Amino acid sequence: MTVQTKQQQLKEIEYQTKMLNNLKKWMRNLIILSSIGVVVAYWALNLQSGMPYQIIGVIGVILAAVSVVFCAVTGLAFKNGKANVEKIIRIVEQ
């Protein structure tokens, strides 16, 4: 393995680690967004009455559901990215 290739792999590890940290932030934000959706849905559907509140409640449920799906996709991307970084680290250590 040449020195240049090893340096490139170290830069790739650094870059992918930075991107994994970004994915963590996105996951945190999506969890917060889904929590807000659940609270809005509960407030509108159980504590209020009337058609406008039902619409707001449905929007809250949809927001929570979409956030959970995106959170799952982001979690899968994080898992695969972390495995990729570990693979590159094993190659560099050899």
Protein Blocks (a to p, Z undefined) as FASTA:
>chain_A
ZZklmmmmmmmmmmmmmmmmmmmmmmmmmmmmmmmmmmmmmmmmmmpgcjklmmmmmmmm
mmmmmmmmmmmmmmmmmmmmmmmmmmmmmmmmZZ
